[in-house]
Amino acid sequence: MKNEVFEAFNSGRLDVPGKVIGFDDISWTKHPTFEGVELKHIVKADETNGACMIM
């Protein structure tokens, strides 16, 4: 299986007003319930004041 989409997201970035967040700078977090699953929290509520609009 090719990981092209995964690699594109893993090396991408998020541009938000006032800063750029490189996805490679975001650490992986172990899922609290599913062993072996890890997540990257790209958009967090504390960074958006609880508001997020995906377009």
mmCIF file as Biopython writes it, N, C-alpha, C and O atoms, coordinates in Angstrom:
data_model
#
loop_
_atom_site.group_PDB
_atom_site.id
_atom_site.type_symbol
_atom_site.label_atom_id
_atom_site.label_alt_id
_atom_site.label_comp_id
_atom_site.label_asym_id
_atom_site.label_entity_id
_atom_site.label_seq_id
_atom_site.pdbx_PDB_ins_code
_atom_site.Cartn_x
_atom_site.Cartn_y
_atom_site.Cartn_z
_atom_site.occupancy
_atom_site.B_iso_or_equiv
_atom_site.auth_seq_id
_atom_site.auth_asym_id
_atom_site.pdbx_PDB_model_num
ATOM 1   N N  . MET A ? 1  ? 0.847   -1.186 0.000  1.0 0.0 1  A 1 
ATOM 2   C CA . MET A ? 1  ? 0.000   0.000  0.000  1.0 0.0 1  A 1 
ATOM 3   C C  . MET A ? 1  ? 0.889   1.245  0.000  1.0 0.0 1  A 1 
ATOM 4   O O  . MET A ? 1  ? 1.864   1.322  0.748  1.0 0.0 1  A 1 
ATOM 5   N N  . LYS A ? 2  ? 0.553   2.184  -0.818 1.0 0.0 2  A 1 
ATOM 6   C CA . LYS A ? 2  ? 1.319   3.427  -0.881 1.0 0.0 2  A 1 
ATOM 7   C C  . LYS A ? 2  ? 0.850   4.371  0.213  1.0 0.0 2  A 1 
ATOM 8   O O  . LYS A ? 2  ? -0.335  4.402  0.548  1.0 0.0 2  A 1 
ATOM 9   N N  . ASN A ? 3  ? 1.766   5.133  0.765  1.0 0.0 3  A 1 
ATOM 10  C CA . ASN A ? 3  ? 1.457   6.072  1.848  1.0 0.0 3  A 1 
ATOM 11  C C  . ASN A ? 3  ? 1.548   7.516  1.373  1.0 0.0 3  A 1 
ATOM 12  O O  . ASN A ? 3  ? 1.910   8.397  2.153  1.0 0.0 3  A 1 
ATOM 13  N N  . GLU A ? 4  ? 1.228   7.775  0.112  1.0 0.0 4  A 1 
ATOM 14  C CA . GLU A ? 4  ? 1.385   9.114  -0.437 1.0 0.0 4  A 1 
ATOM 15  C C  . GLU A ? 4  ? 0.548   10.154 0.307  1.0 0.0 4  A 1 
ATOM 16  O O  . GLU A ? 4  ? 1.042   11.239 0.614  1.0 0.0 4  A 1 
ATOM 17  N N  . VAL A ? 5  ? -0.706  9.836  0.597  1.0 0.0 5  A 1 
ATOM 18  C CA . VAL A ? 5  ? -1.575  10.790 1.298  1.0 0.0 5  A 1 
ATOM 19  C C  . VAL A ? 5  ? -1.056  11.006 2.709  1.0 0.0 5  A 1 
ATOM 20  O O  . VAL A ? 5  ? -0.979  12.139 3.183  1.0 0.0 5  A 1 
ATOM 21  N N  . PHE A ? 6  ? -0.698  9.913  3.382  1.0 0.0 6  A 1 
ATOM 22  C CA . PHE A ? 6  ? -0.146  10.022 4.737  1.0 0.0 6  A 1 
ATOM 23  C C  . PHE A ? 6  ? 1.093   10.898 4.743  1.0 0.0 6  A 1 
ATOM 24  O O  . PHE A ? 6  ? 1.203   11.800 5.573  1.0 0.0 6  A 1 
ATOM 25  N N  . GLU A ? 7  ? 2.024   10.652 3.837  1.0 0.0 7  A 1 
ATOM 26  C CA . GLU A ? 7  ? 3.264   11.427 3.793  1.0 0.0 7  A 1 
ATOM 27  C C  . GLU A ? 7  ? 3.000   12.887 3.457  1.0 0.0 7  A 1 
ATOM 28  O O  . GLU A ? 7  ? 3.680   13.770 3.982  1.0 0.0 7  A 1 
ATOM 29  N N  . ALA A ? 8  ? 2.023   13.160 2.591  1.0 0.0 8  A 1 
ATOM 30  C CA . ALA A ? 8  ? 1.692   14.550 2.259  1.0 0.0 8  A 1 
ATOM 31  C C  . ALA A ? 8  ? 1.186   15.282 3.493  1.0 0.0 8  A 1 
ATOM 32  O O  . ALA A ? 8  ? 1.584   16.419 3.745  1.0 0.0 8  A 1 
ATOM 33  N N  . PHE A ? 9  ? 0.310   14.642 4.265  1.0 0.0 9  A 1 
ATOM 34  C CA . PHE A ? 9  ? -0.188  15.270 5.489  1.0 0.0 9  A 1 
ATOM 35  C C  . PHE A ? 9  ? 0.913   15.369 6.534  1.0 0.0 9  A 1 
ATOM 36  O O  . PHE A ? 9  ? 1.005   16.376 7.235  1.0 0.0 9  A 1 
ATOM 37  N N  . ASN A ? 10 ? 1.738   14.357 6.649  1.0 0.0 10 A 1 
ATOM 38  C CA . ASN A ? 10 ? 2.776   14.335 7.672  1.0 0.0 10 A 1 
ATOM 39  C C  . ASN A ? 10 ? 3.814   15.432 7.440  1.0 0.0 10 A 1 
ATOM 40  O O  . ASN A ? 10 ? 4.424   15.911 8.396  1.0 0.0 10 A 1 
ATOM 41  N N  . SER A ? 11 ? 4.021   15.831 6.200  1.0 0.0 11 A 1 
ATOM 42  C CA . SER A ? 11 ? 5.016   16.872 5.918  1.0 0.0 11 A 1 
ATOM 43  C C  . SER A ? 11 ? 4.366   18.195 5.515  1.0 0.0 11 A 1 
ATOM 44  O O  . SER A ? 11 ? 5.050   19.107 5.051  1.0 0.0 11 A 1 
ATOM 45  N N  . GLY A ? 12 ? 3.062   18.301 5.688  1.0 0.0 12 A 1 
ATOM 46  C CA . GLY A ? 12 ? 2.342   19.519 5.308  1.0 0.0 12 A 1 
ATOM 47  C C  . GLY A ? 12 ? 2.400   20.597 6.377  1.0 0.0 12 A 1 
ATOM 48  O O  . GLY A ? 12 ? 3.234   20.556 7.282  1.0 0.0 12 A 1 
ATOM 49  N N  . ARG A ? 13 ? 1.504   21.554 6.255  1.0 0.0 13 A 1 
ATOM 50  C CA . ARG A ? 13 ? 1.456   22.639 7.242  1.0 0.0 13 A 1 
ATOM 51  C C  . ARG A ? 13 ? 0.044   23.209 7.307  1.0 0.0 13 A 1 
ATOM 52  O O  . ARG A ? 13 ? -0.757  23.056 6.385  1.0 0.0 13 A 1 
ATOM 53  N N  . LEU A ? 14 ? -0.227  23.862 8.412  1.0 0.0 14 A 1 
ATOM 54  C CA . LEU A ? 14 ? -1.496  24.545 8.625  1.0 0.0 14 A 1 
ATOM 55  C C  . LEU A ? 14 ? -1.196  26.018 8.792  1.0 0.0 14 A 1 
ATOM 56  O O  . LEU A ? 14 ? -0.443  26.412 9.682  1.0 0.0 14 A 1 
ATOM 57  N N  . ASP A ? 15 ? -1.791  26.836 7.928  1.0 0.0 15 A 1 
ATOM 58  C CA . ASP A ? 15 ? -1.625  28.286 8.013  1.0 0.0 15 A 1 
ATOM 59  C C  . ASP A ? 15 ? -2.841  28.859 8.731  1.0 0.0 15 A 1 
ATOM 60  O O  . ASP A ? 15 ? -3.965  28.752 8.241  1.0 0.0 15 A 1 
ATOM 61  N N  . VAL A ? 16 ? -2.617  29.453 9.869  1.0 0.0 16 A 1 
ATOM 62  C CA . VAL A ? 16 ? -3.676  30.109 10.621 1.0 0.0 16 A 1 
ATOM 63  C C  . VAL A ? 16 ? -3.255  31.561 10.819 1.0 0.0 16 A 1 
ATOM 64  O O  . VAL A ? 16 ? -2.067  31.872 10.730 1.0 0.0 16 A 1 
ATOM 65  N N  . PRO A ? 17 ? -4.199  32.448 11.083 1.0 0.0 17 A 1 
ATOM 66  C CA . PRO A ? 17 ? -3.823  33.852 11.259 1.0 0.0 17 A 1 
ATOM 67  C C  . PRO A ? 17 ? -2.719  34.009 12.316 1.0 0.0 17 A 1 
ATOM 68  O O  . PRO A ? 17 ? -2.881  33.618 13.471 1.0 0.0 17 A 1 
ATOM 69  N N  . GLY A ? 18 ? -1.623  34.579 11.895 1.0 0.0 18 A 1 
ATOM 70  C CA . GLY A ? 18 ? -0.535  34.872 12.816 1.0 0.0 18 A 1 
ATOM 71  C C  . GLY A ? 18 ? 0.532   33.805 12.958 1.0 0.0 18 A 1 
ATOM 72  O O  . GLY A ? 18 ? 1.564   34.055 13.581 1.0 0.0 18 A 1 
ATOM 73  N N  . LYS A ? 19 ? 0.309   32.591 12.384 1.0 0.0 19 A 1 
ATOM 74  C CA . LYS A ? 19 ? 1.364   31.581 12.492 1.0 0.0 19 A 1 
ATOM 75  C C  . LYS A ? 19 ? 1.136   30.443 11.510 1.0 0.0 19 A 1 
ATOM 76  O O  . LYS A ? 19 ? 0.043   30.255 10.976 1.0 0.0 19 A 1 
ATOM 77  N N  . VAL A ? 20 ? 2.203   29.698 11.295 1.0 0.0 20 A 1 
ATOM 78  C CA . VAL A ? 20 ? 2.178   28.497 10.458 1.0 0.0 20 A 1 
ATOM 79  C C  . VAL A ? 20 ? 2.589   27.334 11.344 1.0 0.0 20 A 1 
ATOM 80  O O  . VAL A ? 20 ? 3.594   27.409 12.051 1.0 0.0 20 A 1 
ATOM 81  N N  . ILE A ? 21 ? 1.804   26.251 11.304 1.0 0.0 21 A 1 
ATOM 82  C CA . ILE A ? 21 ? 2.092   25.069 12.110 1.0 0.0 21 A 1 
ATOM 83  C C  . ILE A ? 21 ? 2.529   23.957 11.171 1.0 0.0 21 A 1 
ATOM 84  O O  . ILE A ? 21 ? 1.729   23.462 10.377 1.0 0.0 21 A 1 
ATOM 85  N N  . GLY A ? 22 ? 3.796   23.562 11.258 1.0 0.0 22 A 1 
ATOM 86  C CA . GLY A ? 22 ? 4.295   22.457 10.451 1.0 0.0 22 A 1 
ATOM 87  C C  . GLY A ? 22 ? 3.855   21.129 11.046 1.0 0.0 22 A 1 
ATOM 88  O O  . GLY A ? 22 ? 4.069   20.882 12.233 1.0 0.0 22 A 1 
ATOM 89  N N  . PHE A ? 23 ? 3.240   20.262 10.230 1.0 0.0 23 A 1 
ATOM 90  C CA . PHE A ? 23 ? 2.759   18.985 10.744 1.0 0.0 23 A 1 
ATOM 91  C C  . PHE A ? 23 ? 3.892   18.119 11.274 1.0 0.0 23 A 1 
ATOM 92  O O  . PHE A ? 23 ? 3.686   17.314 12.183 1.0 0.0 23 A 1 
ATOM 93  N N  . ASP A ? 24 ? 5.087   18.277 10.716 1.0 0.0 24 A 1 
ATOM 94  C CA . ASP A ? 24 ? 6.207   17.486 11.218 1.0 0.0 24 A 1 
ATOM 95  C C  . ASP A ? 24 ? 6.642   17.931 12.614 1.0 0.0 24 A 1 
ATOM 96  O O  . ASP A ? 24 ? 7.370   17.208 13.294 1.0 0.0 24 A 1 
ATOM 97  N N  . ASP A ? 25 ? 6.203   19.111 13.042 1.0 0.0 25 A 1 
ATOM 98  C CA . ASP A ? 25 ? 6.513   19.596 14.394 1.0 0.0 25 A 1 
ATOM 99  C C  . ASP A ? 25 ? 5.505   19.109 15.434 1.0 0.0 25 A 1 
ATOM 100 O O  . ASP A ? 25 ? 5.727   19.270 16.634 1.0 0.0 25 A 1 
ATOM 101 N N  . ILE A ? 26 ? 4.406   18.517 14.985 1.0 0.0 26 A 1 
ATOM 102 C CA . ILE A ? 26 ? 3.363   18.030 15.897 1.0 0.0 26 A 1 
ATOM 103 C C  . ILE A ? 26 ? 3.681   16.594 16.278 1.0 0.0 26 A 1 
ATOM 104 O O  . ILE A ? 26 ? 3.904   15.747 15.413 1.0 0.0 26 A 1 
ATOM 105 N N  . SER A ? 27 ? 3.700   16.327 17.566 1.0 0.0 27 A 1 
ATOM 106 C CA . SER A ? 27 ? 4.028   14.976 18.017 1.0 0.0 27 A 1 
ATOM 107 C C  . SER A ? 27 ? 2.825   14.041 17.892 1.0 0.0 27 A 1 
ATOM 108 O O  . SER A ? 27 ? 1.672   14.473 17.887 1.0 0.0 27 A 1 
ATOM 109 N N  . TRP A ? 28 ? 3.130   12.761 17.794 1.0 0.0 28 A 1 
ATOM 110 C CA . TRP A ? 28 ? 2.094   11.734 17.773 1.0 0.0 28 A 1 
ATOM 111 C C  . TRP A ? 28 ? 1.650   11.462 19.205 1.0 0.0 28 A 1 
ATOM 112 O O  . TRP A ? 28 ? 2.469   11.469 20.124 1.0 0.0 28 A 1 
ATOM 113 N N  . THR A ? 29 ? 0.353   11.222 19.395 1.0 0.0 29 A 1 
ATOM 114 C CA . THR A ? 29 ? -0.223  10.943 20.703 1.0 0.0 29 A 1 
ATOM 115 C C  . THR A ? 29 ? -0.901  9.579  20.669 1.0 0.0 29 A 1 
ATOM 116 O O  . THR A ? 29 ? -1.691  9.295  19.769 1.0 0.0 29 A 1 
ATOM 117 N N  . LYS A ? 30 ? -0.595  8.743  21.643 1.0 0.0 30 A 1 
ATOM 118 C CA . LYS A ? 30 ? -1.224  7.423  21.703 1.0 0.0 30 A 1 
ATOM 119 C C  . LYS A ? 30 ? -2.716  7.570  21.974 1.0 0.0 30 A 1 
ATOM 120 O O  . LYS A ? 30 ? -3.129  8.376  22.807 1.0 0.0 30 A 1 
ATOM 121 N N  . HIS A ? 31 ? -3.520  6.784  21.261 1.0 0.0 31 A 1 
ATOM 122 C CA . HIS A ? 31 ? -4.967  6.787  21.465 1.0 0.0 31 A 1 
ATOM 123 C C  . HIS A ? 31 ? -5.249  6.180  22.836 1.0 0.0 31 A 1 
ATOM 124 O O  . HIS A ? 31 ? -4.656  5.159  23.185 1.0 0.0 31 A 1 
ATOM 125 N N  . PRO A ? 32 ? -6.143  6.785  23.621 1.0 0.0 32 A 1 
ATOM 126 C CA . PRO A ? 32 ? -6.377  6.303  24.985 1.0 0.0 32 A 1 
ATOM 127 C C  . PRO A ? 32 ? -7.063  4.938  25.060 1.0 0.0 32 A 1 
ATOM 128 O O  . PRO A ? 32 ? -6.981  4.264  26.087 1.0 0.0 32 A 1 
ATOM 129 N N  . THR A ? 33 ? -7.733  4.526  23.992 1.0 0.0 33 A 1 
ATOM 130 C CA . THR A ? 33 ? -8.490  3.276  24.034 1.0 0.0 33 A 1 
ATOM 131 C C  . THR A ? 33 ? -7.934  2.191  23.121 1.0 0.0 33 A 1 
ATOM 132 O O  . THR A ? 33 ? -7.900  1.021  23.501 1.0 0.0 33 A 1 
ATOM 133 N N  . PHE A ? 34 ? -7.504  2.562  21.937 1.0 0.0 34 A 1 
ATOM 134 C CA . PHE A ? 34 ? -7.099  1.588  20.938 1.0 0.0 34 A 1 
ATOM 135 C C  . PHE A ? 34 ? -5.583  1.433  20.897 1.0 0.0 34 A 1 
ATOM 136 O O  . PHE A ? 34 ? -4.876  2.306  20.393 1.0 0.0 34 A 1 
ATOM 137 N N  . GLU A ? 35 ? -5.097  0.333  21.422 1.0 0.0 35 A 1 
ATOM 138 C CA . GLU A ? 35 ? -3.660  0.065  21.476 1.0 0.0 35 A 1 
ATOM 139 C C  . GLU A ? 35 ? -3.091  -0.001 20.056 1.0 0.0 35 A 1 
ATOM 140 O O  . GLU A ? 35 ? -3.675  -0.618 19.165 1.0 0.0 35 A 1 
ATOM 141 N N  . GLY A ? 36 ? -1.956  0.639  19.871 1.0 0.0 36 A 1 
ATOM 142 C CA . GLY A ? 36 ? -1.291  0.653  18.575 1.0 0.0 36 A 1 
ATOM 143 C C  . GLY A ? 36 ? -1.731  1.783  17.660 1.0 0.0 36 A 1 
ATOM 144 O O  . GLY A ? 36 ? -1.181  1.947  16.571 1.0 0.0 36 A 1 
ATOM 145 N N  . VAL A ? 37 ? -2.716  2.564  18.088 1.0 0.0 37 A 1 
ATOM 146 C CA . VAL A ? 37 ? -3.207  3.682  17.277 1.0 0.0 37 A 1 
ATOM 147 C C  . VAL A ? 37 ? -2.640  4.973  17.845 1.0 0.0 37 A 1 
ATOM 148 O O  . VAL A ? 37 ? -2.703  5.212  19.051 1.0 0.0 37 A 1 
ATOM 149 N N  . GLU A ? 38 ? -2.085  5.806  16.967 1.0 0.0 38 A 1 
ATOM 150 C CA . GLU A ? 38 ? -1.569  7.109  17.382 1.0 0.0 38 A 1 
ATOM 151 C C  . GLU A ? 38 ? -2.167  8.189  16.492 1.0 0.0 38 A 1 
ATOM 152 O O  . GLU A ? 38 ? -2.469  7.950  15.323 1.0 0.0 38 A 1 
ATOM 153 N N  . LEU A ? 39 ? -2.334  9.375  17.058 1.0 0.0 39 A 1 
ATOM 154 C CA . LEU A ? 39 ? -2.992  10.487 16.373 1.0 0.0 39 A 1 
ATOM 155 C C  . LEU A ? 39 ? -2.109  11.731 16.385 1.0 0.0 39 A 1 
ATOM 156 O O  . LEU A ? 39 ? -1.282  11.918 17.277 1.0 0.0 39 A 1 
ATOM 157 N N  . LYS A ? 40 ? -2.303  12.574 15.377 1.0 0.0 40 A 1 
ATOM 158 C CA . LYS A ? 40 ? -1.706  13.911 15.378 1.0 0.0 40 A 1 
ATOM 159 C C  . LYS A ? 40 ? -2.854  14.883 15.479 1.0 0.0 40 A 1 
ATOM 160 O O  . LYS A ? 40 ? -3.730  14.902 14.614 1.0 0.0 40 A 1 
ATOM 161 N N  . HIS A ? 41 ? -2.864  15.690 16.520 1.0 0.0 41 A 1 
ATOM 162 C CA . HIS A ? 41 ? -3.920  16.679 16.711 1.0 0.0 41 A 1 
ATOM 163 C C  . HIS A ? 41 ? -3.500  17.955 15.992 1.0 0.0 41 A 1 
ATOM 164 O O  . HIS A ? 41 ? -2.756  18.775 16.531 1.0 0.0 41 A 1 
ATOM 165 N N  . ILE A ? 42 ? -3.992  18.106 14.769 1.0 0.0 42 A 1 
ATOM 166 C CA . ILE A ? 42 ? -3.581  19.224 13.918 1.0 0.0 42 A 1 
ATOM 167 C C  . ILE A ? 42 ? -4.289  20.507 14.326 1.0 0.0 42 A 1 
ATOM 168 O O  . ILE A ? 42 ? -3.657  21.559 14.426 1.0 0.0 42 A 1 
ATOM 169 N N  . VAL A ? 43 ? -5.587  20.431 14.560 1.0 0.0 43 A 1 
ATOM 170 C CA . VAL A ? 43 ? -6.363  21.592 14.992 1.0 0.0 43 A 1 
ATOM 171 C C  . VAL A ? 43 ? -6.923  21.279 16.368 1.0 0.0 43 A 1 
ATOM 172 O O  . VAL A ? 43 ? -7.640  20.295 16.547 1.0 0.0 43 A 1 
ATOM 173 N N  . LYS A ? 44 ? -6.592  22.123 17.344 1.0 0.0 44 A 1 
ATOM 174 C CA . LYS A ? 44 ? -7.070  21.928 18.716 1.0 0.0 44 A 1 
ATOM 175 C C  . LYS A ? 44 ? -7.967  23.088 19.116 1.0 0.0 44 A 1 
ATOM 176 O O  . LYS A ? 44 ? -7.812  24.210 18.634 1.0 0.0 44 A 1 
ATOM 177 N N  . ALA A ? 45 ? -8.902  22.799 19.999 1.0 0.0 45 A 1 
ATOM 178 C CA . ALA A ? 45 ? -9.850  23.822 20.450 1.0 0.0 45 A 1 
ATOM 179 C C  . ALA A ? 45 ? -9.147  25.014 21.081 1.0 0.0 45 A 1 
ATOM 180 O O  . ALA A ? 45 ? -9.590  26.151 20.914 1.0 0.0 45 A 1 
ATOM 181 N N  . ASP A ? 46 ? -8.050  24.771 21.807 1.0 0.0 46 A 1 
ATOM 182 C CA . ASP A ? 46 ? -7.366  25.897 22.465 1.0 0.0 46 A 1 
ATOM 183 C C  . ASP A ? 46 ? -6.697  26.840 21.465 1.0 0.0 46 A 1 
ATOM 184 O O  . ASP A ? 46 ? -6.399  27.987 21.798 1.0 0.0 46 A 1 
ATOM 185 N N  . GLU A ? 47 ? -6.458  26.355 20.227 1.0 0.0 47 A 1 
ATOM 186 C CA . GLU A ? 47 ? -5.855  27.202 19.217 1.0 0.0 47 A 1 
ATOM 187 C C  . GLU A ? 47 ? -6.901  27.937 18.381 1.0 0.0 47 A 1 
ATOM 188 O O  . GLU A ? 47 ? -6.563  28.871 17.653 1.0 0.0 47 A 1 
ATOM 189 N N  . THR A ? 48 ? -8.162  27.527 18.478 1.0 0.0 48 A 1 
ATOM 190 C CA . THR A ? 48 ? -9.220  28.134 17.666 1.0 0.0 48 A 1 
ATOM 191 C C  . THR A ? 48 ? -10.312 28.771 18.524 1.0 0.0 48 A 1 
ATOM 192 O O  . THR A ? 48 ? -11.352 29.183 18.011 1.0 0.0 48 A 1 
ATOM 193 N N  . ASN A ? 49 ? -10.073 28.847 19.817 1.0 0.0 49 A 1 
ATOM 194 C CA . ASN A ? 49 ? -11.089 29.349 20.762 1.0 0.0 49 A 1 
ATOM 195 C C  . ASN A ? 49 ? -12.379 28.537 20.655 1.0 0.0 49 A 1 
ATOM 196 O O  . ASN A ? 49 ? -13.477 29.067 20.827 1.0 0.0 49 A 1 
ATOM 197 N N  . GLY A ? 50 ? -12.228 27.249 20.371 1.0 0.0 50 A 1 
ATOM 198 C CA . GLY A ? 50 ? -13.373 26.357 20.286 1.0 0.0 50 A 1 
ATOM 199 C C  . GLY A ? 50 ? -14.127 26.404 18.967 1.0 0.0 50 A 1 
ATOM 200 O O  . GLY A ? 50 ? -15.132 25.711 18.807 1.0 0.0 50 A 1 
ATOM 201 N N  . ALA A ? 51 ? -13.658 27.207 18.021 1.0 0.0 51 A 1 
ATOM 202 C CA . ALA A ? 51 ? -14.338 27.325 16.732 1.0 0.0 51 A 1 
ATOM 203 C C  . ALA A ? 51 ? -13.439 26.809 15.620 1.0 0.0 51 A 1 
ATOM 204 O O  . ALA A ? 51 ? -12.252 27.131 15.575 1.0 0.0 51 A 1 
ATOM 205 N N  . CYS A ? 52 ? -13.994 26.020 14.736 1.0 0.0 52 A 1 
ATOM 206 C CA . CYS A ? 52 ? -13.228 25.527 13.610 1.0 0.0 52 A 1 
ATOM 207 C C  . CYS A ? 52 ? -14.158 25.376 12.420 1.0 0.0 52 A 1 
ATOM 208 O O  . CYS A ? 52 ? -15.227 24.778 12.540 1.0 0.0 52 A 1 
ATOM 209 N N  . MET A ? 53 ? -13.764 25.912 11.272 1.0 0.0 53 A 1 
ATOM 210 C CA . MET A ? 53 ? -14.561 25.763 10.065 1.0 0.0 53 A 1 
ATOM 211 C C  . MET A ? 53 ? -13.659 25.148 9.006  1.0 0.0 53 A 1 
ATOM 212 O O  . MET A ? 53 ? -12.634 25.721 8.638  1.0 0.0 53 A 1 
ATOM 213 N N  . ILE A ? 54 ? -14.049 23.985 8.524  1.0 0.0 54 A 1 
ATOM 214 C CA . ILE A ? 54 ? -13.297 23.306 7.468  1.0 0.0 54 A 1 
ATOM 215 C C  . ILE A ? 54 ? -13.959 23.656 6.142  1.0 0.0 54 A 1 
ATOM 216 O O  . ILE A ? 54 ? -15.160 23.458 5.958  1.0 0.0 54 A 1 
ATOM 217 N N  . MET A ? 55 ? -13.152 24.179 5.223  1.0 0.0 55 A 1 
ATOM 218 C CA . MET A ? 55 ? -13.699 24.559 3.918  1.0 0.0 55 A 1 
ATOM 219 C C  . MET A ? 55 ? -12.997 23.805 2.832  1.0 0.0 55 A 1 
ATOM 220 O O  . MET A ? 55 ? -13.312 23.982 1.655  1.0 0.0 55 A 1 
#
